[in-house]
Each structure stands twice: as C-alpha cells, then as structure tokens.
Amino acid sequence: MFSGIVEAIGTIQAIETVAAGRRFWIQAPFVEALSLGSSIAHNGICLSVIAIKHRFYCVEAVPETLARTTLGSLDLGDAVNLERALAVGARWEGHIVQGHIDTTLEVLEIHRTGGDSYYFTFSLPEEWAPYVVEKGSIAIDGVSLTVAGLEKGAFRVAIIPWTYHHTTFSRLKRGSRVNVEFDIMAKYLWHWAQRYGLHHVGFSS
C-alpha cells in the first residue's frame, strides 16, 4: 500500500531481458534501508526487490506489467518516481494507492501558470471517464494528485513547484504517456452501481 507521495527519484542503471520478463537495476538514495522482498512503487507500479548490490537494487517485471504500463519503454539513465510501502503507524499523506496501474494516458497539454506552477492536461477515453471526478484523487506516475478540471475526453491537474522539481513531471512533454491508477473507491462504487444498480449505493435514478 502506498500514499502517492514520492520520496525519491531513482535512475535506471541496467536492464536485463529474462525469460520471465525484464529486470531493472535502479540506483536510489535509500538502498541501504532495503531488504529482499521490499515493495517499492516505480512510477506508480508496485514491484518487489529481488536483489541488492552496492548502491543498486533489482526488480523484475512480467510481460503483463510491461505491456500495461510505461515500464517497457524505460531506457538506461531514465528517471523513475520511487515510494516505499507505507509503514504501519506512519502519517498518511496523499490518498490510498495500491500500485496497480489501470492504464496509460497521454499528455495533451502543459500550461505554465506562473513560476514553476503548471496545469497538465491528459487524455481520458470514455471507458475510464466514470472513475474521474473534479476534486477527486488520482495517481499519475505514482504521484497523488487532485483533479483540477474535467471535460469530455480530458482532465487536468495542477502541479506546484515542489512536485514539478521533486518528481519526473519536469521531464514530461506533450505526447508523453504516463501510468494512471484511478481512485480505488471510485472503481468499487462504479462496479457496484453497474452490477446492482444505483439505488444500492445511495444514488437515486
């Protein structure tokens, strides 16, 4: 379980293709605190540590993960947002993030609002639209964000200077694809409404 608060930016140091998928060796500032089996979100993707060596650790992604996320397009030297799993009793920031990516979406527009504050606009295909509401939570490349605006086929989020400089948002461009995890409560409510009808979840038709 994660909160969507990125604690460090890691760097891809090596990539190995194996029968089960692909292994990534990553340099991160907290390697000394890791142990085998530790769960870490990489651009929002939960992966387990399978090896540790010097200043690097290794994770493995299966074909399903590579196909469903942007992980398969990462190259040597690329930066990734990192967040270790939440500790019991720790202060809860952000929102509930599982590290299970739903889909990838495209950056449609980046608008600078002043200083290093920005609006990022992303595509929103109709199949995913029910999970996005204005002022609701969404995780983009592992970053917990609030939906600032919503329209047909797109939504936008506001990025403050701290987030811009301490995550990979500063590296995104128009046309970039990002990993997206929709709010778990929105997914459950929509599934329940579709299966049992709106009156069972407190809505009137």
Residue frames as qw, qx, qy, qz and C-alpha x, y, z in Angstrom:
[[0.000, 0.888, 0.460, 0.000, 0.00, 0.00, 0.00],
 [0.439, 0.086, 0.033, 0.894, 1.23, 3.48, -0.91],
 [0.005, -0.727, -0.420, 0.543, 0.14, 7.10, -0.48],
 [0.493, 0.742, 0.309, 0.334, 1.29, 8.63, -3.75],
 [0.178, -0.962, 0.187, 0.090, 3.88, 10.84, -2.04],
 [0.812, 0.446, -0.232, 0.297, 7.12, 10.37, -3.98],
 [0.621, -0.751, 0.100, 0.201, 10.13, 10.15, -1.69],
 [0.380, -0.547, 0.525, 0.530, 12.94, 9.97, -4.23],
 [0.697, 0.629, -0.175, -0.298, 13.80, 9.86, -7.91],
 [0.756, -0.272, 0.548, 0.231, 15.69, 6.75, -8.95],
 [0.332, 0.679, -0.472, -0.453, 17.77, 6.14, -12.06],
 [0.975, 0.175, 0.116, -0.075, 17.73, 3.05, -14.29],
 [0.233, -0.733, 0.599, 0.224, 21.31, 1.73, -14.29],
 [0.006, -0.236, 0.921, 0.311, 20.89, -1.61, -16.11],
 [0.772, 0.171, 0.104, -0.603, 18.16, -3.59, -17.88],
 [0.140, -0.242, 0.949, 0.147, 18.22, -7.36, -18.34],
 [0.732, 0.093, -0.268, -0.619, 15.85, -9.34, -20.56],
 [0.219, -0.199, 0.934, -0.200, 14.96, -12.69, -18.99],
 [0.139, -0.222, -0.911, -0.319, 12.50, -15.48, -19.78],
 [0.125, -0.598, -0.733, 0.299, 10.02, -14.15, -17.23],
 [0.089, 0.950, 0.298, -0.004, 10.15, -10.57, -18.49],
 [0.433, 0.662, -0.177, 0.586, 12.65, -7.83, -17.73],
 [0.637, -0.545, -0.319, 0.443, 14.84, -6.91, -14.77],
 [0.159, 0.871, -0.015, 0.464, 15.71, -3.35, -13.83],
 [0.635, -0.249, -0.345, 0.645, 18.67, -2.32, -11.71],
 [0.054, -0.884, -0.233, -0.401, 17.95, 1.00, -10.04],
 [0.417, 0.097, -0.409, 0.806, 20.06, 3.47, -8.12],
 [0.369, -0.771, -0.341, -0.391, 18.23, 5.10, -5.21],
 [0.015, 0.637, -0.451, 0.625, 19.23, 7.02, -2.06],
 [0.666, -0.411, 0.368, -0.502, 17.55, 4.55, 0.31],
 [0.764, 0.245, -0.586, -0.112, 19.12, 1.28, -0.94],
 [0.214, 0.298, -0.793, 0.486, 20.87, 0.62, 2.40],
 [0.447, -0.070, 0.515, -0.728, 17.48, 0.53, 4.14],
 [0.770, 0.165, -0.301, -0.538, 16.01, -2.07, 1.77],
 [0.466, -0.238, 0.847, -0.095, 15.67, -5.80, 2.25],
 [0.096, 0.004, -0.873, -0.478, 14.80, -8.57, -0.19],
 [0.082, -0.519, -0.850, -0.037, 11.06, -8.60, -0.84],
 [0.017, -0.472, -0.269, 0.839, 10.57, -4.90, -0.09],
 [0.349, 0.688, 0.607, 0.190, 7.73, -3.34, -2.07],
 [0.173, -0.438, 0.095, 0.877, 8.50, -0.15, -3.97],
 [0.495, 0.756, 0.406, -0.139, 6.32, 1.85, -6.35],
 [0.397, -0.212, 0.443, 0.775, 8.17, 2.75, -9.58],
 [0.205, 0.003, -0.364, -0.908, 6.23, 5.45, -11.45],
 [0.657, -0.086, 0.135, -0.737, 3.26, 4.03, -9.60],
 [0.835, 0.121, -0.498, -0.203, 3.99, 0.35, -10.34],
 [0.664, -0.575, 0.426, -0.219, 4.43, -1.86, -7.28],
 [0.785, 0.379, -0.485, 0.072, 7.45, -4.16, -7.73],
 [0.817, -0.569, 0.087, 0.033, 9.36, -6.32, -5.23],
 [0.031, 0.803, -0.595, -0.021, 13.10, -6.11, -4.61],
 [0.996, 0.050, -0.064, -0.039, 14.75, -9.37, -5.71],
 [0.809, 0.048, -0.125, 0.572, 18.42, -8.40, -5.34],
 [0.177, -0.982, 0.049, 0.047, 20.58, -5.71, -3.74],
 [0.825, 0.080, 0.042, 0.558, 24.13, -4.87, -4.76],
 [0.382, 0.014, -0.056, 0.922, 26.17, -1.89, -3.57],
 [0.144, 0.271, 0.187, -0.933, 24.13, 1.26, -4.34],
 [0.454, 0.078, -0.512, -0.725, 21.62, -0.55, -6.56],
 [0.526, 0.069, 0.765, -0.366, 18.63, -2.84, -6.20],
 [0.135, 0.063, -0.801, -0.580, 16.87, -5.05, -8.75],
 [0.584, 0.256, 0.494, -0.591, 13.19, -5.58, -9.54],
 [0.153, 0.020, 0.877, 0.455, 11.54, -7.79, -12.15],
 [0.515, 0.334, 0.138, -0.777, 8.51, -7.04, -14.33],
 [0.522, 0.193, 0.824, 0.105, 6.49, -9.73, -16.10],
 [0.170, 0.213, 0.612, 0.742, 5.18, -9.27, -19.68],
 [0.120, -0.753, -0.637, -0.114, 1.70, -8.25, -18.44],
 [0.318, -0.785, -0.160, 0.507, 3.21, -5.36, -16.46],
 [0.337, -0.257, 0.417, 0.804, 5.46, -4.32, -19.34],
 [0.098, 0.389, 0.700, 0.591, 2.51, -4.26, -21.75],
 [0.207, -0.783, -0.584, -0.049, 0.07, -2.49, -19.42],
 [0.343, -0.856, -0.070, 0.381, 2.40, 0.29, -18.20],
 [0.370, 0.898, -0.237, 0.023, 5.17, 2.56, -19.44],
 [0.653, -0.580, 0.469, 0.132, 7.78, 0.34, -17.79],
 [0.836, 0.205, 0.422, 0.286, 8.58, -1.42, -21.06],
 [0.459, 0.818, 0.092, 0.334, 9.62, 1.85, -22.68],
 [0.412, -0.877, 0.217, 0.115, 12.15, 2.82, -19.98],
 [0.762, 0.513, -0.241, 0.313, 15.79, 3.03, -21.04],
 [0.702, -0.179, -0.283, 0.629, 19.17, 3.35, -19.35],
 [0.242, 0.061, -0.121, 0.961, 19.51, 6.61, -17.46],
 [0.321, -0.554, -0.436, -0.633, 15.77, 7.22, -17.26],
 [0.104, -0.200, 0.571, -0.789, 14.37, 8.63, -14.02],
 [0.470, -0.403, -0.738, -0.268, 11.56, 6.99, -12.06],
 [0.421, -0.560, 0.206, -0.683, 9.44, 8.18, -9.15],
 [0.510, 0.008, -0.833, 0.214, 10.01, 5.98, -6.11],
 [0.511, -0.495, 0.230, -0.664, 7.93, 5.39, -2.99],
 [0.187, 0.110, -0.950, 0.224, 8.48, 2.66, -0.44],
 [0.446, -0.490, -0.707, -0.245, 5.45, 0.91, 1.02],
 [0.349, -0.701, 0.088, -0.616, 3.73, 2.68, 3.89],
 [0.295, 0.123, -0.818, 0.478, 4.85, 1.83, 7.40],
 [0.445, -0.612, -0.649, -0.082, 2.23, 0.92, 10.00],
 [0.421, -0.713, -0.337, 0.449, 1.53, 3.92, 12.20],
 [0.361, -0.042, 0.205, 0.909, 3.07, 6.44, 9.81],
 [0.254, 0.540, 0.205, -0.776, 1.30, 9.71, 9.00],
 [0.520, 0.424, 0.704, 0.233, -0.99, 9.17, 6.00],
 [0.080, 0.524, -0.186, -0.827, -0.42, 11.71, 3.23],
 [0.187, 0.154, -0.725, -0.645, -1.84, 11.65, -0.30],
 [0.787, -0.006, 0.070, -0.613, -4.54, 9.01, -0.80],
 [0.788, -0.137, 0.599, -0.042, -4.87, 5.21, -0.97],
 [0.511, 0.633, -0.485, -0.322, -2.67, 3.98, -3.82],
 [0.949, -0.129, 0.276, -0.086, -2.27, 0.25, -4.47],
 [0.212, -0.569, 0.681, 0.409, 0.49, 0.34, -7.05],
 [0.511, 0.281, 0.796, 0.160, -1.75, -1.45, -9.56],
 [0.063, 0.312, -0.302, -0.899, -1.81, 0.53, -12.80],
 [0.587, 0.488, 0.534, -0.363, -5.14, 0.70, -14.62],
 [0.659, 0.652, 0.295, 0.231, -3.94, 2.17, -17.91],
 [0.432, -0.230, 0.132, 0.862, -1.60, 4.67, -19.54],
 [0.252, 0.882, 0.383, -0.104, -2.79, 8.08, -20.74],
 [0.576, 0.381, 0.162, 0.705, -1.28, 10.75, -22.97],
 [0.206, -0.555, -0.173, 0.787, -0.14, 14.24, -22.02],
 [0.386, 0.726, 0.507, 0.258, -2.23, 16.55, -24.21],
 [0.152, 0.839, 0.013, 0.523, -1.07, 19.94, -22.97],
 [0.600, -0.353, -0.356, 0.624, 1.30, 21.54, -20.48],
 [0.047, 0.840, 0.197, 0.503, 0.39, 25.09, -19.47],
 [0.465, -0.039, -0.430, 0.773, 2.66, 27.16, -17.28],
 [0.227, -0.835, -0.476, -0.156, 0.62, 29.30, -14.90],
 [0.096, -0.919, 0.211, -0.318, 3.49, 31.26, -13.36],
 [0.373, -0.643, 0.659, -0.115, 6.90, 30.44, -11.91],
 [0.170, 0.227, -0.946, -0.158, 7.19, 26.66, -11.91],
 [0.495, 0.236, 0.670, -0.500, 3.47, 26.00, -11.46],
 [0.177, 0.140, -0.730, -0.645, 1.69, 24.17, -14.26],
 [0.781, 0.172, 0.323, -0.506, -1.54, 22.67, -15.48],
 [0.059, -0.229, 0.911, 0.338, -1.07, 19.27, -17.10],
 [0.736, 0.223, 0.082, -0.634, -3.92, 18.04, -19.30],
 [0.232, -0.199, 0.944, 0.128, -4.30, 14.32, -20.00],
 [0.479, -0.029, -0.633, -0.608, -6.44, 12.29, -22.38],
 [0.408, -0.026, 0.737, -0.538, -9.41, 10.48, -20.85],
 [0.274, -0.055, -0.824, -0.493, -11.00, 7.76, -23.01],
 [0.617, -0.323, -0.158, -0.700, -14.71, 7.15, -22.36],
 [0.803, -0.164, -0.573, -0.001, -14.08, 3.74, -20.76],
 [0.524, -0.093, -0.522, 0.666, -12.14, 5.37, -17.92],
 [0.094, -0.477, -0.059, -0.872, -14.22, 8.55, -17.54],
 [0.645, -0.593, -0.370, -0.308, -16.54, 7.15, -14.78],
 [0.770, -0.337, -0.332, 0.429, -13.58, 6.94, -12.37],
 [0.378, 0.076, -0.075, 0.920, -12.59, 10.61, -12.64],
 [0.146, -0.865, -0.475, -0.072, -14.44, 13.40, -10.83],
 [0.192, 0.729, -0.149, 0.640, -13.46, 17.01, -10.30],
 [0.322, -0.679, 0.440, -0.491, -11.59, 17.45, -6.98],
 [0.978, -0.179, 0.046, -0.097, -11.23, 13.66, -6.77],
 [0.438, -0.648, 0.588, 0.209, -7.95, 11.81, -6.28],
 [0.884, 0.462, -0.065, -0.003, -5.85, 10.22, -8.99],
 [0.612, -0.557, 0.430, 0.360, -2.31, 8.79, -9.10],
 [0.664, 0.742, -0.090, -0.007, -0.20, 9.71, -12.13],
 [0.616, 0.487, -0.507, 0.355, 3.21, 8.03, -12.41],
 [0.624, -0.237, -0.615, 0.420, 2.84, 7.29, -8.71],
 [0.101, 0.087, -0.249, 0.959, 2.12, 10.90, -7.71],
 [0.031, -0.611, -0.754, 0.241, -1.03, 11.57, -5.68],
 [0.044, 0.046, 0.194, 0.979, -2.90, 14.44, -7.35],
 [0.294, 0.524, 0.591, -0.539, -6.28, 16.16, -7.31],
 [0.334, 0.481, 0.633, 0.505, -8.34, 16.51, -10.48],
 [0.092, -0.388, -0.145, 0.906, -8.49, 20.27, -11.07],
 [0.466, 0.412, -0.116, -0.774, -10.66, 20.25, -14.18],
 [0.444, 0.118, 0.884, 0.081, -12.70, 17.79, -16.21],
 [0.503, 0.471, -0.144, -0.711, -14.16, 17.87, -19.71],
 [0.931, 0.265, 0.182, -0.176, -15.19, 15.36, -22.33],
 [0.864, 0.427, -0.123, 0.238, -12.14, 13.33, -23.31],
 [0.477, 0.438, -0.381, 0.659, -9.68, 15.06, -20.96],
 [0.553, -0.798, -0.233, 0.055, -8.87, 16.14, -17.42],
 [0.385, 0.665, -0.324, 0.552, -6.21, 18.35, -15.87],
 [0.711, -0.549, -0.305, 0.317, -4.22, 18.52, -12.67],
 [0.014, 0.956, -0.190, 0.221, -2.32, 21.39, -11.08],
 [0.858, -0.011, -0.245, 0.452, 1.37, 20.83, -10.40],
 [0.296, -0.952, 0.065, 0.050, 3.03, 23.00, -7.77],
 [0.295, 0.799, -0.514, 0.095, 6.76, 23.86, -7.95],
 [0.460, -0.475, 0.727, -0.187, 7.73, 21.28, -5.30],
 [0.839, 0.192, 0.496, -0.116, 6.04, 18.46, -7.19],
 [0.641, 0.759, -0.107, -0.047, 7.45, 19.69, -10.51],
 [0.194, 0.771, -0.586, 0.156, 11.04, 19.62, -9.24],
 [0.357, -0.405, 0.794, -0.279, 10.88, 16.55, -6.98],
 [0.769, 0.215, 0.587, -0.132, 9.17, 14.13, -9.35],
 [0.444, 0.021, 0.653, 0.614, 9.51, 13.22, -13.02],
 [0.310, 0.813, 0.468, -0.155, 6.82, 15.73, -14.03],
 [0.028, -0.826, 0.252, 0.504, 9.56, 18.13, -15.11],
 [0.246, -0.290, 0.797, 0.469, 10.59, 15.57, -17.74],
 [0.459, 0.492, 0.739, -0.042, 7.16, 15.08, -19.30],
 [0.030, 0.237, -0.378, -0.895, 6.31, 16.56, -22.70],
 [0.689, 0.321, 0.059, -0.647, 3.27, 16.71, -24.94],
 [0.761, 0.330, -0.498, -0.253, 2.72, 13.21, -26.24],
 [0.068, 0.334, -0.874, 0.346, 4.37, 11.50, -23.25],
 [0.716, -0.326, -0.516, -0.339, 2.46, 8.59, -21.77],
 [0.163, -0.444, 0.624, -0.622, 2.01, 8.17, -18.03],
 [0.325, -0.196, -0.920, 0.095, 0.88, 5.40, -15.71],
 [0.400, -0.346, 0.041, -0.848, -2.51, 6.04, -14.14],
 [0.246, -0.246, -0.911, 0.222, -4.19, 4.45, -11.15],
 [0.345, -0.527, -0.270, -0.728, -7.73, 5.63, -10.53],
 [0.335, -0.375, 0.532, -0.681, -9.09, 6.03, -7.03],
 [0.135, -0.026, -0.990, 0.039, -9.97, 2.62, -5.58],
 [0.256, 0.378, 0.641, -0.618, -13.22, 3.91, -4.04],
 [0.461, 0.468, -0.176, -0.733, -14.39, 5.25, -7.41],
 [0.340, 0.235, -0.849, -0.329, -13.68, 1.88, -9.03],
 [0.009, -0.173, -0.944, 0.282, -15.58, -0.09, -6.39],
 [0.327, 0.448, 0.409, -0.725, -18.56, 2.29, -6.41],
 [0.460, 0.426, -0.394, -0.672, -18.82, 2.24, -10.19],
 [0.254, 0.110, -0.950, -0.147, -18.54, -1.55, -10.28],
 [0.113, 0.285, 0.827, -0.472, -21.24, -1.89, -7.60],
 [0.396, 0.479, 0.148, -0.769, -23.54, 0.56, -9.42],
 [0.418, 0.351, -0.632, -0.550, -23.10, -1.24, -12.73],
 [0.237, 0.021, -0.971, -0.001, -23.79, -4.62, -11.17],
 [0.107, -0.408, -0.837, 0.350, -26.53, -3.89, -8.68],
 [0.002, 0.782, 0.479, 0.399, -28.00, -0.53, -9.72],
 [0.154, 0.513, -0.204, 0.819, -27.58, 2.99, -8.44],
 [0.588, -0.622, -0.075, -0.511, -30.14, 2.66, -5.60],
 [0.905, -0.276, -0.262, 0.188, -27.88, 0.11, -3.86],
 [0.603, 0.028, -0.194, 0.773, -25.09, 2.68, -3.44],
 [0.170, -0.605, -0.399, 0.668, -27.26, 5.52, -2.25],
 [0.013, 0.152, -0.353, -0.923, -27.97, 7.20, -5.60],
 [0.514, 0.504, 0.538, -0.439, -31.38, 7.97, -7.00],
 [0.402, 0.174, 0.679, 0.590, -32.18, 7.40, -10.64]]
